[in-house]
Amino acid sequence: MPLAPTNQSQLIRSSQKDEYYRTILRNNANDAFHTLAGSKTWLDWRKEIELLSDLAYYVLTTFSGYQTLGEEYVNIVQVDPTKRQIPSQSRRGLFILCHAFLPYFLDKVLVCLENELEGGPESRGGVSRRQAESRPWSLESWLRRWVQRAVGLLSEPQRKACVPAVFVIQQGLTLLHRLHVALFYISGSFYHLSKRAAGISYLHVVGPSSDDSKIRSSYRLLGAVSLLQLLITVCLQLNNFRRRQRARQEWKVYRNLSPQHTKSSSPRSASCILCLEERRHSTSTPCGHLFCWECITEWCNTKAECPMCREKFQPHRLVYLRNYS
């Protein structure tokens, strides 16, 4: 029977069915581990349990040379770049590594790096000690020790410069995924970045009444719209970044020209919880909490939320309080 490349709808339906069964496997594994080990241990290891569940799903199907449940549902078969044979075991292993383990590893590294860069020496030491006591031989504790040694080699200005870099990397990964999905809608191949890295594509049996042309044309239109939306998102983020940089420069000039040292009869109420010093150039968040202008704008470069109550807001909603004592 003749074979042809799969269309976008088949790959999406296969991925959705695989995600459904992976979620069932994750939930069952979490329930079993929670019952056996207790709540505290389960909270410490739930990410690793989900990783092991995903690895088990793909090792028992893809790595063993069988179809996944999603691939069997839509009747598609994996092939290598030659389109003449199934992928080798090394290609399948590379796909599993990139699809299941790499996102987990990147998330752990970025979270550890963000915590080390944002926290002070005392907080970093306390967190690392608690992690070492609770999970002495886990991958997270090893990564935290490695990141702590790497961050310890940086000076304070370099450390502050790396904080927005971590945020840029996190946003860049999200934008890369959205770009890849838009290109998939247009080209119709490699729904996952992991399959593109491993060079694994799909073929399906062509039926007598199958017509992929209409399906592919509709998805190309969706891909064009997705690319346009992605371009608008990037432009808005770049504009917000330029506005934050301009506000930071204006703040530095204003601080040098008109320093503000206001004496307060209640120093506790006039202190900034971010720098723990007397509040200068008081600035209010939409929820009403007060901080130094420089402290809260620096905070908003990485987290657009109130440090006190965690209410989400956009940085342009900060209110600088003139003549406030």
C-alpha positions in Angstrom: 0.0 0.0 0.0 1.3 3.5 -0.8 2.8 5.6 2.0 2.8 9.4 2.3 4.0 12.0 4.8 1.5 12.6 7.6 -0.4 15.8 7.7 -0.7 18.3 10.6 -4.0 17.0 12.0 -2.7 13.5 12.4 0.4 14.6 14.2 -1.6 16.8 16.6 -4.1 14.1 17.3 -1.3 11.6 18.0 0.5 14.0 20.3 -2.8 14.8 22.2 -3.5 11.1 22.7 0.1 10.4 23.9 -0.2 13.4 26.4 -3.5 11.9 27.7 -2.0 8.5 28.5 1.2 10.1 29.9 -1.0 12.1 32.2 -2.8 9.0 33.4 0.5 7.3 34.0 1.9 10.3 35.9 -1.2 10.6 38.1 -1.1 6.9 39.0 2.6 7.0 39.8 2.1 10.1 41.9 -0.8 8.5 43.8 1.2 5.3 44.5 4.3 7.2 45.6 2.2 9.6 47.8 0.5 6.6 49.5 3.8 4.8 50.1 6.1 7.6 51.0 3.9 10.3 52.5 3.1 13.9 51.6 6.5 15.5 52.4 8.6 13.0 50.5 6.1 13.2 47.5 6.4 17.0 47.4 10.2 16.7 47.2 10.2 14.1 44.5 7.0 14.7 42.4 9.0 16.2 39.4 11.3 13.2 39.4 8.3 10.8 39.5 6.8 12.6 36.5 10.1 12.3 34.7 10.4 8.6 35.4 6.8 8.1 34.2 7.5 9.8 30.9 10.7 7.8 30.5 8.9 4.6 31.2 6.2 5.4 28.6 8.6 6.1 25.8 11.1 3.3 26.7 8.3 0.8 26.6 7.0 2.1 23.2 9.3 4.2 21.1 12.7 2.9 22.4 11.5 -0.7 22.2 10.5 -0.3 18.5 6.7 -0.2 19.0 4.2 2.5 18.2 3.0 4.8 21.0 -0.7 4.7 21.8 -1.1 8.0 20.0 0.7 6.8 16.9 -1.4 3.6 16.9 -4.6 5.7 17.3 -4.0 7.6 14.0 -2.1 4.8 12.3 1.3 6.5 11.6 4.8 5.1 11.7 8.1 6.7 12.6 10.8 6.8 9.8 14.3 8.2 9.7 15.4 11.0 7.2 15.7 8.4 4.4 11.9 7.7 4.6 12.7 4.1 3.9 13.2 2.5 7.4 12.3 3.0 11.0 14.7 5.2 13.1 17.7 3.5 14.6 17.8 2.9 18.4 20.3 5.7 18.8 17.9 8.2 17.1 15.0 6.9 19.3 17.2 7.3 22.4 18.1 10.8 21.4 14.5 11.7 20.9 13.5 10.4 24.4 16.5 12.3 26.0 15.5 15.6 24.3 11.8 15.1 24.8 11.6 13.9 28.4 14.9 14.6 30.2 16.1 17.9 28.6 13.1 20.1 29.6 13.3 18.8 33.2 17.1 19.5 33.3 16.7 23.0 31.8 14.0 23.9 34.3 16.1 22.7 37.2 19.1 24.6 36.0 17.2 27.9 35.4 15.4 27.7 38.7 18.6 27.1 40.7 20.4 29.8 38.8 17.6 32.3 39.4 17.5 31.5 43.1 21.2 31.9 43.5 21.4 35.2 41.6 18.4 36.8 43.4 19.1 35.6 47.0 21.8 37.1 49.3 24.7 35.0 50.7 22.7 34.1 53.9 19.6 33.1 52.0 21.6 31.1 49.5 23.4 29.3 52.2 20.3 28.5 54.2 18.4 27.2 51.1 21.4 25.0 50.1 21.6 23.6 53.6 17.9 22.8 53.7 18.1 21.2 50.3 21.1 19.2 51.2 19.4 17.9 54.4 16.1 17.0 52.7 17.5 15.6 49.4 21.2 14.8 49.9 21.7 12.7 46.7 19.2 14.2 44.3 20.1 15.9 41.0 18.7 19.2 42.2 21.1 19.3 45.2 24.0 18.5 42.9 22.9 21.2 40.4 22.5 23.7 43.3 26.0 23.1 44.5 27.4 23.4 41.0 25.5 26.6 40.3 26.5 28.0 43.7 30.1 27.5 42.9 29.7 29.1 39.5 27.8 32.1 40.9 30.4 32.5 43.7 33.0 33.3 41.0 31.0 36.3 39.8 31.3 39.8 41.2 28.2 41.7 42.4 27.8 43.8 39.2 28.2 40.6 37.1 25.6 38.9 39.3 23.1 41.7 38.9 23.7 41.7 35.1 23.0 37.9 34.9 19.6 38.2 36.6 17.8 39.6 33.5 19.8 37.2 31.3 18.0 34.3 33.0 14.7 35.9 32.4 15.6 36.5 28.7 16.6 32.8 28.4 13.2 31.7 29.9 11.3 33.9 27.6 13.5 32.9 24.6 12.7 29.2 25.1 9.0 30.0 25.2 9.2 32.1 22.0 11.3 29.4 20.3 8.6 26.8 21.0 5.9 29.1 19.6 8.1 29.7 16.5 8.6 26.0 16.0 4.8 25.3 16.3 4.1 28.0 13.7 6.7 26.5 11.3 5.1 23.1 11.9 1.7 24.5 10.8 3.3 25.7 7.6 5.5 22.8 6.7 3.6 19.9 8.3 6.6 18.1 9.8 8.3 17.9 13.2 5.6 18.8 15.7 8.2 18.5 18.5 11.6 20.1 18.7 12.9 16.8 20.0 11.8 14.9 16.8 13.5 17.6 14.7 16.7 17.1 16.7 16.5 13.4 16.2 15.4 13.6 12.6 12.3 11.4 13.1 9.3 12.0 10.9 6.1 10.0 10.1 4.4 8.2 7.3 0.9 7.0 7.0 -1.0 4.7 4.6 -2.8 6.6 1.8 -6.4 5.7 1.6 -8.5 5.8 -1.6 -10.5 8.9 -0.5 -7.9 10.7 1.5 -7.2 14.3 0.5 -4.5 16.1 2.5 -4.3 19.3 0.4 -7.2 21.0 2.0 -6.0 20.1 5.5 -2.4 21.4 4.8 -3.7 24.6 3.2 -5.8 25.4 6.3 -2.9 24.8 8.6 -0.6 27.0 6.5 -3.1 29.8 7.1 -3.0 29.1 10.8 0.8 29.1 10.7 0.9 32.5 9.0 -1.4 33.9 11.7 0.7 32.3 14.4 3.9 33.9 12.9 2.2 37.3 12.8 1.1 37.0 16.5 4.6 35.9 17.5 6.1 38.9 15.7 3.7 41.3 17.5 4.6 39.6 20.8 8.3 40.1 20.2 7.8 43.7 19.3 5.8 44.4 22.4 8.4 42.7 24.6 11.2 44.7 23.0 9.3 47.9 23.5 8.7 47.1 27.2 12.4 46.3 27.6 13.4 49.6 26.0 10.9 51.5 28.3 12.4 49.8 31.4 15.9 50.7 30.3 14.9 54.3 29.7 13.2 54.5 33.1 16.3 53.1 34.7 18.5 55.7 33.1 16.1 58.5 34.0 16.1 57.3 37.6 19.8 57.3 37.8 20.0 60.9 36.4 17.2 62.0 38.8 18.8 60.4 41.8 22.1 62.2 41.1 20.4 65.6 40.6 18.0 65.5 43.5 18.8 63.0 46.2 16.0 62.5 48.7 16.8 61.8 52.3 13.6 62.1 54.2 13.7 61.6 58.0 10.7 59.7 59.3 9.4 59.6 62.8 8.6 55.9 62.3 11.6 54.3 60.5 10.1 50.9 60.4 7.1 52.1 58.3 9.5 54.2 56.1 11.8 51.4 55.2 11.9 49.4 52.0 11.6 45.7 52.4 13.7 45.0 49.3 16.8 47.0 50.3 16.0 47.1 54.1 17.1 50.7 54.2 15.3 54.1 54.5 12.8 54.4 51.6 14.0 56.8 48.9 11.7 58.2 46.1 8.7 56.3 47.4 6.8 54.4 44.7 3.5 52.6 45.1 2.4 49.4 43.4 -1.3 49.1 42.3 -2.0 47.1 45.5 -0.8 50.0 47.7 2.6 48.7 49.0 5.5 51.2 49.0 9.1 50.7 47.9 12.1 52.6 46.7 11.7 53.5 43.0 15.0 51.8 42.0 14.3 48.7 44.1 10.8 48.0 42.7 11.8 48.8 39.1 14.7 46.4 39.4 12.4 43.8 40.9 9.9 44.2 38.0 12.7 43.5 35.5 12.4 39.8 36.4 9.0 39.5 38.2 6.0 41.7 37.3 4.4 41.2 40.7 4.3 42.8 44.2 7.0 41.5 46.5 4.6 41.7 49.4 1.3 40.2 48.2 2.4 38.7 44.9 -0.3 40.6 43.0 0.4 40.6 39.2 0.7 44.0 37.5 2.5 45.6 34.6 5.5 47.8 35.4 4.0 50.9 33.8 1.3 50.9 36.6 3.9 51.9 39.2 3.1 55.3 40.8 6.0 57.6 41.8 4.9 59.6 44.8 6.2 63.1 44.6 6.6 65.2 47.8 5.7 62.1 49.8 7.2 62.0 53.4 
